Every structure is written in structure tokens, then in C-alpha cells.
């Protein structure tokens, strides 16, 4: 699966290596409404998924240290969190920024929150599983 996804990223990777990095990482408004991309100052971002109220309550209590947050109408359900996306992103991001990467990932794992680290083209370029092969192209 890694090879397939890396192949899909070939054009952005080549452009990035040529000094023309993509203007977006694709985690914008079109992103699934249950996912949040949290950009961490000076660190790679992470992506979390919160779908059910019970999971939001766990995130708030066990990771954000804000157990009363789900009672706030702006965070009460998925629709409200999406309507208040900037506030949701800021609230989550501010809490995450207080933790080291390892502390944050441990807290998220302990709370059973779906999480993924977001990598850059530079990360892909040096990934140990990335295989580069030369392909013979007729009429070079």
C-alpha cells in the first residue's frame, strides 16, 4: 500500500524536490467533517477523527483536560463542531501545543482516539521504505 500511495505522490514529490512545494497539503475544507488537521508549531501536524459523542467526551476529558467542553453548544455534536471549525481547531490545537509529540501521541492512544501523523514531501523523500527505480522511457 505504501508503494501505491508513494506513486500517487510522485508529481508533488518531484515538484517539491525541484523547489516547488505544493501550496496545500489537501487537509482543508473538503476534508471529511469528522476529521481535524491540527497544525503544531514547529512540528508535523496530526490528523484526528472524532465521530461519536462518547469519543468527543474522551478527547476532551483525557487529552484536552477540558471535560466540560462537550456541554458547550458549539462543540455538542459534529454539525456544531463543523460550523465552529475555526474555534474547534484552535481549542484542540492550543491544548495539543502544551504537550510534546510523544506525550500527545500517548494520550491519544490511551484515550483510543484515531490519529495519524501528517508527513511532508520531505518526509516522503527520505522515508526508508521509498524505493526509487529508473524506468526506461523510449524517445528520451
Residue, then its C-alpha position, 0 to 999 in steps of 0.5 A: x500500500x505504501x508503494x501505491x500511495x508513494x506513486x500517487x505522490x510522485x508529481x508533488x514529490x518531484x515538484x517539491x524536490x525541484x523547489x516547488x512545494x505544493x501550496x496545500x497539503x489537501x487537509x482543508x475544507x473538503x476534508x471529511x467533517x469528522x476529521x481535524x488537521x491540527x497544525x503544531x508549531x514547529x512540528x508535523x501536524x496530526x490528523x484526528x477523527x472524532x465521530x461519536x459523542x462518547x469519543x468527543x467526551x474522551x478527547x476532551x476529558x483525557x487529552x484536552x483536560x477540558x471535560x466540560x467542553x462537550x456541554x458547550x453548544x458549539x462543540x455538542x455534536x459534529x454539525x456544531x463542531x463543523x460550523x465552529x471549525x475555526x474555534x474547534x481547531x484552535x481549542x484542540x490545537x492550543x491544548x495539543x501545543x502544551x504537550x510534546x509529540x510523544x506525550x500527545x501521541x500517548x494520550x491519544x492512544x490511551x484515550x483510543x482516539x484515531x490519529x495519524x501523523x501528517x508527513x511532508x514531501x520531505x518526509x516522503x523523500x527520505x522515508x526508508x521504505x521509498x524505493x526509487x527505480x529508473x524506468x526506461x522511457x523510449x524517445x528520451 
